[in-house]
Amino acid sequence: MLHASPNSPRMFESDFIDFFSRTHPLVVPILYVPGSAIPLFYGICTLKLGIVKSFGLFVLGLIGWTLTEYWLHRAVFHMEPNGPRGKRLHFLIHGVHHQWPKDRYRLVMPPAVSISLYFLFACLFDLVFGPLWMWAFHSGFVAGYLMYDMTHFATHHLRPMTAWGRRVRSHHLLHHAKDSCQRFGVSTPLWDWVFGTMPTQPRKASTNRYANSI
């Protein structure tokens, strides 16, 4: 059974389950800085892939993550399921974030999910690229995920110091404030331009003020 409160949403009756549904944002860099660095150095130092090839695959993996991020957000996180079980699952996956966007402990992916996906994608990349090239690509892909989660946290809880940071923050907060069926990119708005989910009409001043105040 789901529970919620405006200040600290509670999602499960079980204290044990509810505790593990929360994730501190620092868990992400603790797990995935080494989770990105180790495969890269393994490919370079142990498999002797070469720095240039490794760097190229790393960049491709980083770009690959931004595309994956976009479609996960658009097709999975914003799916419209039928029936109470489907709606509940959708709420647990992403709806809770839209209902309480300032809750920092339900902002990043729980380790049980992200670690499972880490190895699932590693197996996929092994099939696609082979055991020599997959490590550097996987490293870039994981670095992209790390960038995504930290960017997502920053858009909701920090004030950006650069023009690019303000643009990315405004882009995502308008997704919350104005239209959740557009602006799916979090790390970058690139794929919104490519796939036509970037609004073409000028943003209203009132919406900008709201987005900048979140």
PyMOL CGO cylinders between C-alpha atoms (Angstrom):
from pymol import cmd
from pymol.cgo import CYLINDER

trace = [
    CYLINDER, 0.00, 0.00, 0.00, 1.34, 3.45, -0.90, 0.3, 1, 1, 1, 1, 1, 1,
    CYLINDER, 1.34, 3.45, -0.90, 1.52, 6.34, 1.49, 0.3, 1, 1, 1, 1, 1, 1,
    CYLINDER, 1.52, 6.34, 1.49, 2.55, 9.94, 0.97, 0.3, 1, 1, 1, 1, 1, 1,
    CYLINDER, 2.55, 9.94, 0.97, 2.92, 13.21, 2.77, 0.3, 1, 1, 1, 1, 1, 1,
    CYLINDER, 2.92, 13.21, 2.77, 3.82, 16.63, 1.36, 0.3, 1, 1, 1, 1, 1, 1,
    CYLINDER, 3.82, 16.63, 1.36, 7.02, 16.89, 3.40, 0.3, 1, 1, 1, 1, 1, 1,
    CYLINDER, 7.02, 16.89, 3.40, 8.47, 13.37, 3.39, 0.3, 1, 1, 1, 1, 1, 1,
    CYLINDER, 8.47, 13.37, 3.39, 6.58, 10.94, 1.18, 0.3, 1, 1, 1, 1, 1, 1,
    CYLINDER, 6.58, 10.94, 1.18, 6.21, 7.43, 2.48, 0.3, 1, 1, 1, 1, 1, 1,
    CYLINDER, 6.21, 7.43, 2.48, 5.53, 4.85, -0.20, 0.3, 1, 1, 1, 1, 1, 1,
    CYLINDER, 5.53, 4.85, -0.20, 5.31, 1.53, 1.66, 0.3, 1, 1, 1, 1, 1, 1,
    CYLINDER, 5.31, 1.53, 1.66, 3.85, 0.29, 4.94, 0.3, 1, 1, 1, 1, 1, 1,
    CYLINDER, 3.85, 0.29, 4.94, 6.99, -1.75, 5.64, 0.3, 1, 1, 1, 1, 1, 1,
    CYLINDER, 6.99, -1.75, 5.64, 9.73, 0.37, 7.22, 0.3, 1, 1, 1, 1, 1, 1,
    CYLINDER, 9.73, 0.37, 7.22, 12.34, -1.97, 5.72, 0.3, 1, 1, 1, 1, 1, 1,
    CYLINDER, 12.34, -1.97, 5.72, 11.08, -1.67, 2.15, 0.3, 1, 1, 1, 1, 1, 1,
    CYLINDER, 11.08, -1.67, 2.15, 10.44, 2.07, 2.46, 0.3, 1, 1, 1, 1, 1, 1,
    CYLINDER, 10.44, 2.07, 2.46, 13.98, 2.63, 3.75, 0.3, 1, 1, 1, 1, 1, 1,
    CYLINDER, 13.98, 2.63, 3.75, 15.52, 0.87, 0.72, 0.3, 1, 1, 1, 1, 1, 1,
    CYLINDER, 15.52, 0.87, 0.72, 13.31, 2.81, -1.66, 0.3, 1, 1, 1, 1, 1, 1,
    CYLINDER, 13.31, 2.81, -1.66, 15.33, 5.91, -0.74, 0.3, 1, 1, 1, 1, 1, 1,
    CYLINDER, 15.33, 5.91, -0.74, 18.81, 6.62, -2.11, 0.3, 1, 1, 1, 1, 1, 1,
    CYLINDER, 18.81, 6.62, -2.11, 21.26, 9.31, -1.06, 0.3, 1, 1, 1, 1, 1, 1,
    CYLINDER, 21.26, 9.31, -1.06, 22.64, 11.10, -4.16, 0.3, 1, 1, 1, 1, 1, 1,
    CYLINDER, 22.64, 11.10, -4.16, 26.25, 10.47, -3.05, 0.3, 1, 1, 1, 1, 1, 1,
    CYLINDER, 26.25, 10.47, -3.05, 25.69, 6.75, -3.63, 0.3, 1, 1, 1, 1, 1, 1,
    CYLINDER, 25.69, 6.75, -3.63, 25.88, 7.39, -7.38, 0.3, 1, 1, 1, 1, 1, 1,
    CYLINDER, 25.88, 7.39, -7.38, 29.46, 8.79, -7.54, 0.3, 1, 1, 1, 1, 1, 1,
    CYLINDER, 29.46, 8.79, -7.54, 30.62, 6.33, -4.87, 0.3, 1, 1, 1, 1, 1, 1,
    CYLINDER, 30.62, 6.33, -4.87, 29.51, 3.43, -7.06, 0.3, 1, 1, 1, 1, 1, 1,
    CYLINDER, 29.51, 3.43, -7.06, 30.01, 4.72, -10.58, 0.3, 1, 1, 1, 1, 1, 1,
    CYLINDER, 30.01, 4.72, -10.58, 33.19, 6.78, -10.55, 0.3, 1, 1, 1, 1, 1, 1,
    CYLINDER, 33.19, 6.78, -10.55, 35.08, 3.51, -10.01, 0.3, 1, 1, 1, 1, 1, 1,
    CYLINDER, 35.08, 3.51, -10.01, 32.38, 1.72, -12.03, 0.3, 1, 1, 1, 1, 1, 1,
    CYLINDER, 32.38, 1.72, -12.03, 33.38, 3.83, -15.02, 0.3, 1, 1, 1, 1, 1, 1,
    CYLINDER, 33.38, 3.83, -15.02, 37.12, 4.08, -14.40, 0.3, 1, 1, 1, 1, 1, 1,
    CYLINDER, 37.12, 4.08, -14.40, 37.82, 0.36, -13.82, 0.3, 1, 1, 1, 1, 1, 1,
    CYLINDER, 37.82, 0.36, -13.82, 36.50, -0.87, -17.20, 0.3, 1, 1, 1, 1, 1, 1,
    CYLINDER, 36.50, -0.87, -17.20, 38.39, 1.89, -19.02, 0.3, 1, 1, 1, 1, 1, 1,
    CYLINDER, 38.39, 1.89, -19.02, 41.71, 1.09, -17.38, 0.3, 1, 1, 1, 1, 1, 1,
    CYLINDER, 41.71, 1.09, -17.38, 41.10, -2.63, -17.77, 0.3, 1, 1, 1, 1, 1, 1,
    CYLINDER, 41.10, -2.63, -17.77, 40.70, -2.18, -21.51, 0.3, 1, 1, 1, 1, 1, 1,
    CYLINDER, 40.70, -2.18, -21.51, 43.78, 0.03, -21.81, 0.3, 1, 1, 1, 1, 1, 1,
    CYLINDER, 43.78, 0.03, -21.81, 46.18, -1.61, -19.36, 0.3, 1, 1, 1, 1, 1, 1,
    CYLINDER, 46.18, -1.61, -19.36, 45.17, -5.28, -19.45, 0.3, 1, 1, 1, 1, 1, 1,
    CYLINDER, 45.17, -5.28, -19.45, 43.65, -5.77, -22.91, 0.3, 1, 1, 1, 1, 1, 1,
    CYLINDER, 43.65, -5.77, -22.91, 46.05, -3.26, -24.56, 0.3, 1, 1, 1, 1, 1, 1,
    CYLINDER, 46.05, -3.26, -24.56, 43.31, -1.67, -26.66, 0.3, 1, 1, 1, 1, 1, 1,
    CYLINDER, 43.31, -1.67, -26.66, 45.15, 1.62, -27.03, 0.3, 1, 1, 1, 1, 1, 1,
    CYLINDER, 45.15, 1.62, -27.03, 44.41, 5.08, -25.71, 0.3, 1, 1, 1, 1, 1, 1,
    CYLINDER, 44.41, 5.08, -25.71, 43.05, 6.57, -28.96, 0.3, 1, 1, 1, 1, 1, 1,
    CYLINDER, 43.05, 6.57, -28.96, 40.63, 3.72, -29.61, 0.3, 1, 1, 1, 1, 1, 1,
    CYLINDER, 40.63, 3.72, -29.61, 39.64, 3.64, -25.95, 0.3, 1, 1, 1, 1, 1, 1,
    CYLINDER, 39.64, 3.64, -25.95, 38.94, 7.38, -25.95, 0.3, 1, 1, 1, 1, 1, 1,
    CYLINDER, 38.94, 7.38, -25.95, 36.85, 7.10, -29.12, 0.3, 1, 1, 1, 1, 1, 1,
    CYLINDER, 36.85, 7.10, -29.12, 34.79, 4.24, -27.69, 0.3, 1, 1, 1, 1, 1, 1,
    CYLINDER, 34.79, 4.24, -27.69, 34.43, 6.12, -24.42, 0.3, 1, 1, 1, 1, 1, 1,
    CYLINDER, 34.43, 6.12, -24.42, 32.97, 9.13, -26.25, 0.3, 1, 1, 1, 1, 1, 1,
    CYLINDER, 32.97, 9.13, -26.25, 30.63, 6.87, -28.24, 0.3, 1, 1, 1, 1, 1, 1,
    CYLINDER, 30.63, 6.87, -28.24, 29.47, 5.28, -25.00, 0.3, 1, 1, 1, 1, 1, 1,
    CYLINDER, 29.47, 5.28, -25.00, 28.85, 8.70, -23.50, 0.3, 1, 1, 1, 1, 1, 1,
    CYLINDER, 28.85, 8.70, -23.50, 26.74, 9.71, -26.51, 0.3, 1, 1, 1, 1, 1, 1,
    CYLINDER, 26.74, 9.71, -26.51, 25.02, 6.32, -26.39, 0.3, 1, 1, 1, 1, 1, 1,
    CYLINDER, 25.02, 6.32, -26.39, 23.96, 6.99, -22.82, 0.3, 1, 1, 1, 1, 1, 1,
    CYLINDER, 23.96, 6.99, -22.82, 22.37, 10.35, -23.70, 0.3, 1, 1, 1, 1, 1, 1,
    CYLINDER, 22.37, 10.35, -23.70, 20.28, 8.61, -26.38, 0.3, 1, 1, 1, 1, 1, 1,
    CYLINDER, 20.28, 8.61, -26.38, 19.35, 5.80, -23.97, 0.3, 1, 1, 1, 1, 1, 1,
    CYLINDER, 19.35, 5.80, -23.97, 18.49, 8.34, -21.29, 0.3, 1, 1, 1, 1, 1, 1,
    CYLINDER, 18.49, 8.34, -21.29, 16.17, 10.18, -23.65, 0.3, 1, 1, 1, 1, 1, 1,
    CYLINDER, 16.17, 10.18, -23.65, 14.25, 7.08, -24.73, 0.3, 1, 1, 1, 1, 1, 1,
    CYLINDER, 14.25, 7.08, -24.73, 14.08, 5.61, -21.22, 0.3, 1, 1, 1, 1, 1, 1,
    CYLINDER, 14.08, 5.61, -21.22, 12.60, 8.87, -19.98, 0.3, 1, 1, 1, 1, 1, 1,
    CYLINDER, 12.60, 8.87, -19.98, 10.22, 9.22, -22.90, 0.3, 1, 1, 1, 1, 1, 1,
    CYLINDER, 10.22, 9.22, -22.90, 9.10, 5.63, -23.54, 0.3, 1, 1, 1, 1, 1, 1,
    CYLINDER, 9.10, 5.63, -23.54, 9.42, 3.98, -20.12, 0.3, 1, 1, 1, 1, 1, 1,
    CYLINDER, 9.42, 3.98, -20.12, 9.23, 6.66, -17.43, 0.3, 1, 1, 1, 1, 1, 1,
    CYLINDER, 9.23, 6.66, -17.43, 6.34, 8.40, -19.19, 0.3, 1, 1, 1, 1, 1, 1,
    CYLINDER, 6.34, 8.40, -19.19, 4.44, 5.36, -20.37, 0.3, 1, 1, 1, 1, 1, 1,
    CYLINDER, 4.44, 5.36, -20.37, 0.68, 5.40, -19.82, 0.3, 1, 1, 1, 1, 1, 1,
    CYLINDER, 0.68, 5.40, -19.82, -0.20, 1.99, -18.37, 0.3, 1, 1, 1, 1, 1, 1,
    CYLINDER, -0.20, 1.99, -18.37, -3.71, 0.63, -17.96, 0.3, 1, 1, 1, 1, 1, 1,
    CYLINDER, -3.71, 0.63, -17.96, -5.10, -0.82, -14.77, 0.3, 1, 1, 1, 1, 1, 1,
    CYLINDER, -5.10, -0.82, -14.77, -4.22, -0.20, -11.11, 0.3, 1, 1, 1, 1, 1, 1,
    CYLINDER, -4.22, -0.20, -11.11, -1.09, -2.39, -11.09, 0.3, 1, 1, 1, 1, 1, 1,
    CYLINDER, -1.09, -2.39, -11.09, 0.37, -0.70, -14.14, 0.3, 1, 1, 1, 1, 1, 1,
    CYLINDER, 0.37, -0.70, -14.14, -0.37, 2.75, -12.75, 0.3, 1, 1, 1, 1, 1, 1,
    CYLINDER, -0.37, 2.75, -12.75, 1.18, 1.82, -9.42, 0.3, 1, 1, 1, 1, 1, 1,
    CYLINDER, 1.18, 1.82, -9.42, 4.32, 0.53, -11.13, 0.3, 1, 1, 1, 1, 1, 1,
    CYLINDER, 4.32, 0.53, -11.13, 4.54, 3.73, -13.15, 0.3, 1, 1, 1, 1, 1, 1,
    CYLINDER, 4.54, 3.73, -13.15, 4.19, 5.78, -9.98, 0.3, 1, 1, 1, 1, 1, 1,
    CYLINDER, 4.19, 5.78, -9.98, 6.99, 3.84, -8.29, 0.3, 1, 1, 1, 1, 1, 1,
    CYLINDER, 6.99, 3.84, -8.29, 9.30, 4.18, -11.31, 0.3, 1, 1, 1, 1, 1, 1,
    CYLINDER, 9.30, 4.18, -11.31, 8.85, 7.88, -12.05, 0.3, 1, 1, 1, 1, 1, 1,
    CYLINDER, 8.85, 7.88, -12.05, 5.52, 9.30, -10.93, 0.3, 1, 1, 1, 1, 1, 1,
    CYLINDER, 5.52, 9.30, -10.93, 6.80, 9.82, -7.40, 0.3, 1, 1, 1, 1, 1, 1,
    CYLINDER, 6.80, 9.82, -7.40, 9.49, 12.15, -8.74, 0.3, 1, 1, 1, 1, 1, 1,
    CYLINDER, 9.49, 12.15, -8.74, 6.96, 14.31, -10.58, 0.3, 1, 1, 1, 1, 1, 1,
    CYLINDER, 6.96, 14.31, -10.58, 4.75, 14.45, -7.50, 0.3, 1, 1, 1, 1, 1, 1,
    CYLINDER, 4.75, 14.45, -7.50, 7.64, 15.37, -5.15, 0.3, 1, 1, 1, 1, 1, 1,
    CYLINDER, 7.64, 15.37, -5.15, 10.42, 16.79, -7.39, 0.3, 1, 1, 1, 1, 1, 1,
    CYLINDER, 10.42, 16.79, -7.39, 12.28, 18.28, -4.41, 0.3, 1, 1, 1, 1, 1, 1,
    CYLINDER, 12.28, 18.28, -4.41, 12.65, 14.98, -2.55, 0.3, 1, 1, 1, 1, 1, 1,
    CYLINDER, 12.65, 14.98, -2.55, 16.38, 14.36, -2.91, 0.3, 1, 1, 1, 1, 1, 1,
    CYLINDER, 16.38, 14.36, -2.91, 16.17, 10.79, -1.63, 0.3, 1, 1, 1, 1, 1, 1,
    CYLINDER, 16.17, 10.79, -1.63, 13.87, 9.65, -4.43, 0.3, 1, 1, 1, 1, 1, 1,
    CYLINDER, 13.87, 9.65, -4.43, 15.74, 11.45, -7.16, 0.3, 1, 1, 1, 1, 1, 1,
    CYLINDER, 15.74, 11.45, -7.16, 18.43, 8.95, -8.20, 0.3, 1, 1, 1, 1, 1, 1,
    CYLINDER, 18.43, 8.95, -8.20, 18.04, 5.29, -9.06, 0.3, 1, 1, 1, 1, 1, 1,
    CYLINDER, 18.04, 5.29, -9.06, 18.24, 2.81, -6.13, 0.3, 1, 1, 1, 1, 1, 1,
    CYLINDER, 18.24, 2.81, -6.13, 21.45, 0.73, -6.22, 0.3, 1, 1, 1, 1, 1, 1,
    CYLINDER, 21.45, 0.73, -6.22, 19.55, -2.56, -6.55, 0.3, 1, 1, 1, 1, 1, 1,
    CYLINDER, 19.55, -2.56, -6.55, 18.22, -1.33, -9.88, 0.3, 1, 1, 1, 1, 1, 1,
    CYLINDER, 18.22, -1.33, -9.88, 21.24, 0.58, -11.17, 0.3, 1, 1, 1, 1, 1, 1,
    CYLINDER, 21.24, 0.58, -11.17, 23.72, -2.23, -10.36, 0.3, 1, 1, 1, 1, 1, 1,
    CYLINDER, 23.72, -2.23, -10.36, 21.50, -4.77, -12.13, 0.3, 1, 1, 1, 1, 1, 1,
    CYLINDER, 21.50, -4.77, -12.13, 21.34, -2.51, -15.19, 0.3, 1, 1, 1, 1, 1, 1,
    CYLINDER, 21.34, -2.51, -15.19, 25.10, -1.97, -15.01, 0.3, 1, 1, 1, 1, 1, 1,
    CYLINDER, 25.10, -1.97, -15.01, 25.77, -5.66, -15.59, 0.3, 1, 1, 1, 1, 1, 1,
    CYLINDER, 25.77, -5.66, -15.59, 22.87, -6.10, -17.99, 0.3, 1, 1, 1, 1, 1, 1,
    CYLINDER, 22.87, -6.10, -17.99, 24.24, -3.38, -20.28, 0.3, 1, 1, 1, 1, 1, 1,
    CYLINDER, 24.24, -3.38, -20.28, 27.76, -4.82, -19.92, 0.3, 1, 1, 1, 1, 1, 1,
    CYLINDER, 27.76, -4.82, -19.92, 26.49, -8.16, -21.26, 0.3, 1, 1, 1, 1, 1, 1,
    CYLINDER, 26.49, -8.16, -21.26, 24.69, -6.37, -24.10, 0.3, 1, 1, 1, 1, 1, 1,
    CYLINDER, 24.69, -6.37, -24.10, 27.81, -4.43, -25.08, 0.3, 1, 1, 1, 1, 1, 1,
    CYLINDER, 27.81, -4.43, -25.08, 29.86, -7.63, -24.98, 0.3, 1, 1, 1, 1, 1, 1,
    CYLINDER, 29.86, -7.63, -24.98, 27.48, -9.11, -27.55, 0.3, 1, 1, 1, 1, 1, 1,
    CYLINDER, 27.48, -9.11, -27.55, 27.53, -5.99, -29.73, 0.3, 1, 1, 1, 1, 1, 1,
    CYLINDER, 27.53, -5.99, -29.73, 31.18, -4.91, -29.55, 0.3, 1, 1, 1, 1, 1, 1,
    CYLINDER, 31.18, -4.91, -29.55, 32.98, -8.04, -28.41, 0.3, 1, 1, 1, 1, 1, 1,
    CYLINDER, 32.98, -8.04, -28.41, 35.16, -8.62, -25.33, 0.3, 1, 1, 1, 1, 1, 1,
    CYLINDER, 35.16, -8.62, -25.33, 37.91, -6.22, -26.46, 0.3, 1, 1, 1, 1, 1, 1,
    CYLINDER, 37.91, -6.22, -26.46, 35.99, -3.06, -27.37, 0.3, 1, 1, 1, 1, 1, 1,
    CYLINDER, 35.99, -3.06, -27.37, 33.09, -3.31, -24.93, 0.3, 1, 1, 1, 1, 1, 1,
    CYLINDER, 33.09, -3.31, -24.93, 35.02, -2.13, -21.87, 0.3, 1, 1, 1, 1, 1, 1,
    CYLINDER, 35.02, -2.13, -21.87, 35.80, 1.40, -23.07, 0.3, 1, 1, 1, 1, 1, 1,
    CYLINDER, 35.80, 1.40, -23.07, 32.31, 1.82, -24.51, 0.3, 1, 1, 1, 1, 1, 1,
    CYLINDER, 32.31, 1.82, -24.51, 30.77, 0.60, -21.25, 0.3, 1, 1, 1, 1, 1, 1,
    CYLINDER, 30.77, 0.60, -21.25, 33.00, 3.01, -19.33, 0.3, 1, 1, 1, 1, 1, 1,
    CYLINDER, 33.00, 3.01, -19.33, 31.69, 5.97, -21.35, 0.3, 1, 1, 1, 1, 1, 1,
    CYLINDER, 31.69, 5.97, -21.35, 28.11, 4.75, -21.02, 0.3, 1, 1, 1, 1, 1, 1,
    CYLINDER, 28.11, 4.75, -21.02, 28.44, 4.54, -17.23, 0.3, 1, 1, 1, 1, 1, 1,
    CYLINDER, 28.44, 4.54, -17.23, 30.11, 7.96, -17.13, 0.3, 1, 1, 1, 1, 1, 1,
    CYLINDER, 30.11, 7.96, -17.13, 27.08, 9.28, -19.03, 0.3, 1, 1, 1, 1, 1, 1,
    CYLINDER, 27.08, 9.28, -19.03, 24.76, 7.77, -16.44, 0.3, 1, 1, 1, 1, 1, 1,
    CYLINDER, 24.76, 7.77, -16.44, 26.83, 9.35, -13.66, 0.3, 1, 1, 1, 1, 1, 1,
    CYLINDER, 26.83, 9.35, -13.66, 26.63, 12.72, -15.44, 0.3, 1, 1, 1, 1, 1, 1,
    CYLINDER, 26.63, 12.72, -15.44, 22.86, 12.29, -15.88, 0.3, 1, 1, 1, 1, 1, 1,
    CYLINDER, 22.86, 12.29, -15.88, 22.10, 11.52, -12.23, 0.3, 1, 1, 1, 1, 1, 1,
    CYLINDER, 22.10, 11.52, -12.23, 24.33, 14.31, -10.93, 0.3, 1, 1, 1, 1, 1, 1,
    CYLINDER, 24.33, 14.31, -10.93, 22.87, 16.77, -13.46, 0.3, 1, 1, 1, 1, 1, 1,
    CYLINDER, 22.87, 16.77, -13.46, 19.38, 15.72, -12.45, 0.3, 1, 1, 1, 1, 1, 1,
    CYLINDER, 19.38, 15.72, -12.45, 20.18, 16.30, -8.79, 0.3, 1, 1, 1, 1, 1, 1,
    CYLINDER, 20.18, 16.30, -8.79, 21.75, 19.68, -9.57, 0.3, 1, 1, 1, 1, 1, 1,
    CYLINDER, 21.75, 19.68, -9.57, 18.74, 20.89, -11.59, 0.3, 1, 1, 1, 1, 1, 1,
    CYLINDER, 18.74, 20.89, -11.59, 16.47, 20.39, -8.59, 0.3, 1, 1, 1, 1, 1, 1,
    CYLINDER, 16.47, 20.39, -8.59, 18.75, 21.35, -5.70, 0.3, 1, 1, 1, 1, 1, 1,
    CYLINDER, 18.75, 21.35, -5.70, 21.58, 23.61, -6.87, 0.3, 1, 1, 1, 1, 1, 1,
    CYLINDER, 21.58, 23.61, -6.87, 21.88, 27.00, -8.55, 0.3, 1, 1, 1, 1, 1, 1,
    CYLINDER, 21.88, 27.00, -8.55, 23.97, 26.72, -11.75, 0.3, 1, 1, 1, 1, 1, 1,
    CYLINDER, 23.97, 26.72, -11.75, 26.94, 29.04, -12.18, 0.3, 1, 1, 1, 1, 1, 1,
    CYLINDER, 26.94, 29.04, -12.18, 27.23, 28.82, -15.97, 0.3, 1, 1, 1, 1, 1, 1,
    CYLINDER, 27.23, 28.82, -15.97, 24.98, 29.70, -18.91, 0.3, 1, 1, 1, 1, 1, 1,
    CYLINDER, 24.98, 29.70, -18.91, 24.92, 26.05, -20.02, 0.3, 1, 1, 1, 1, 1, 1,
    CYLINDER, 24.92, 26.05, -20.02, 23.97, 24.93, -16.52, 0.3, 1, 1, 1, 1, 1, 1,
    CYLINDER, 23.97, 24.93, -16.52, 21.12, 27.45, -16.42, 0.3, 1, 1, 1, 1, 1, 1,
    CYLINDER, 21.12, 27.45, -16.42, 19.92, 26.27, -19.84, 0.3, 1, 1, 1, 1, 1, 1,
    CYLINDER, 19.92, 26.27, -19.84, 19.91, 22.60, -18.83, 0.3, 1, 1, 1, 1, 1, 1,
    CYLINDER, 19.91, 22.60, -18.83, 18.20, 23.42, -15.54, 0.3, 1, 1, 1, 1, 1, 1,
    CYLINDER, 18.20, 23.42, -15.54, 15.50, 25.51, -17.21, 0.3, 1, 1, 1, 1, 1, 1,
    CYLINDER, 15.50, 25.51, -17.21, 14.98, 22.79, -19.84, 0.3, 1, 1, 1, 1, 1, 1,
    CYLINDER, 14.98, 22.79, -19.84, 14.29, 20.11, -17.24, 0.3, 1, 1, 1, 1, 1, 1,
    CYLINDER, 14.29, 20.11, -17.24, 12.26, 22.24, -14.84, 0.3, 1, 1, 1, 1, 1, 1,
    CYLINDER, 12.26, 22.24, -14.84, 10.00, 23.29, -17.69, 0.3, 1, 1, 1, 1, 1, 1,
    CYLINDER, 10.00, 23.29, -17.69, 9.41, 19.57, -18.28, 0.3, 1, 1, 1, 1, 1, 1,
    CYLINDER, 9.41, 19.57, -18.28, 8.03, 19.50, -14.72, 0.3, 1, 1, 1, 1, 1, 1,
    CYLINDER, 8.03, 19.50, -14.72, 6.28, 22.85, -14.71, 0.3, 1, 1, 1, 1, 1, 1,
    CYLINDER, 6.28, 22.85, -14.71, 4.80, 23.17, -18.19, 0.3, 1, 1, 1, 1, 1, 1,
    CYLINDER, 4.80, 23.17, -18.19, 4.46, 19.94, -20.17, 0.3, 1, 1, 1, 1, 1, 1,
    CYLINDER, 4.46, 19.94, -20.17, 5.68, 16.52, -19.07, 0.3, 1, 1, 1, 1, 1, 1,
    CYLINDER, 5.68, 16.52, -19.07, 5.20, 15.21, -22.64, 0.3, 1, 1, 1, 1, 1, 1,
    CYLINDER, 5.20, 15.21, -22.64, 8.09, 17.31, -23.94, 0.3, 1, 1, 1, 1, 1, 1,
    CYLINDER, 8.09, 17.31, -23.94, 11.72, 18.09, -23.03, 0.3, 1, 1, 1, 1, 1, 1,
    CYLINDER, 11.72, 18.09, -23.03, 12.75, 14.54, -22.06, 0.3, 1, 1, 1, 1, 1, 1,
    CYLINDER, 12.75, 14.54, -22.06, 16.50, 15.12, -22.17, 0.3, 1, 1, 1, 1, 1, 1,
    CYLINDER, 16.50, 15.12, -22.17, 18.11, 15.79, -18.79, 0.3, 1, 1, 1, 1, 1, 1,
    CYLINDER, 18.11, 15.79, -18.79, 21.85, 15.72, -19.53, 0.3, 1, 1, 1, 1, 1, 1,
    CYLINDER, 21.85, 15.72, -19.53, 21.34, 17.51, -22.84, 0.3, 1, 1, 1, 1, 1, 1,
    CYLINDER, 21.34, 17.51, -22.84, 18.41, 18.82, -24.92, 0.3, 1, 1, 1, 1, 1, 1,
    CYLINDER, 18.41, 18.82, -24.92, 20.06, 17.42, -28.10, 0.3, 1, 1, 1, 1, 1, 1,
    CYLINDER, 20.06, 17.42, -28.10, 17.71, 14.48, -28.64, 0.3, 1, 1, 1, 1, 1, 1,
    CYLINDER, 17.71, 14.48, -28.64, 14.63, 16.64, -28.01, 0.3, 1, 1, 1, 1, 1, 1,
    CYLINDER, 14.63, 16.64, -28.01, 15.68, 18.63, -31.07, 0.3, 1, 1, 1, 1, 1, 1,
    CYLINDER, 15.68, 18.63, -31.07, 16.37, 15.47, -33.07, 0.3, 1, 1, 1, 1, 1, 1,
    CYLINDER, 16.37, 15.47, -33.07, 13.11, 13.67, -32.22, 0.3, 1, 1, 1, 1, 1, 1,
    CYLINDER, 13.11, 13.67, -32.22, 10.79, 16.68, -32.20, 0.3, 1, 1, 1, 1, 1, 1,
    CYLINDER, 10.79, 16.68, -32.20, 9.99, 16.98, -28.49, 0.3, 1, 1, 1, 1, 1, 1,
    CYLINDER, 9.99, 16.98, -28.49, 11.46, 20.44, -28.14, 0.3, 1, 1, 1, 1, 1, 1,
    CYLINDER, 11.46, 20.44, -28.14, 8.65, 23.04, -28.18, 0.3, 1, 1, 1, 1, 1, 1,
    CYLINDER, 8.65, 23.04, -28.18, 8.99, 25.61, -30.92, 0.3, 1, 1, 1, 1, 1, 1,
    CYLINDER, 8.99, 25.61, -30.92, 6.77, 28.28, -29.40, 0.3, 1, 1, 1, 1, 1, 1,
    CYLINDER, 6.77, 28.28, -29.40, 8.33, 30.92, -27.09, 0.3, 1, 1, 1, 1, 1, 1,
    CYLINDER, 8.33, 30.92, -27.09, 8.23, 30.11, -23.39, 0.3, 1, 1, 1, 1, 1, 1,
    CYLINDER, 8.23, 30.11, -23.39, 5.87, 32.22, -21.34, 0.3, 1, 1, 1, 1, 1, 1,
    CYLINDER, 5.87, 32.22, -21.34, 7.46, 34.55, -18.82, 0.3, 1, 1, 1, 1, 1, 1,
    CYLINDER, 7.46, 34.55, -18.82, 5.31, 33.21, -16.00, 0.3, 1, 1, 1, 1, 1, 1,
    CYLINDER, 5.31, 33.21, -16.00, 6.52, 29.66, -16.69, 0.3, 1, 1, 1, 1, 1, 1,
    CYLINDER, 6.52, 29.66, -16.69, 10.12, 30.84, -16.72, 0.3, 1, 1, 1, 1, 1, 1,
    CYLINDER, 10.12, 30.84, -16.72, 9.69, 32.52, -13.37, 0.3, 1, 1, 1, 1, 1, 1,
    CYLINDER, 9.69, 32.52, -13.37, 8.16, 29.37, -11.96, 0.3, 1, 1, 1, 1, 1, 1,
    CYLINDER, 8.16, 29.37, -11.96, 10.89, 27.14, -13.35, 0.3, 1, 1, 1, 1, 1, 1,
    CYLINDER, 10.89, 27.14, -13.35, 13.65, 29.40, -12.04, 0.3, 1, 1, 1, 1, 1, 1,
    CYLINDER, 13.65, 29.40, -12.04, 12.12, 29.38, -8.56, 0.3, 1, 1, 1, 1, 1, 1,
    CYLINDER, 12.12, 29.38, -8.56, 11.94, 25.59, -8.10, 0.3, 1, 1, 1, 1, 1, 1,
]
cmd.load_cgo(trace, "trace")
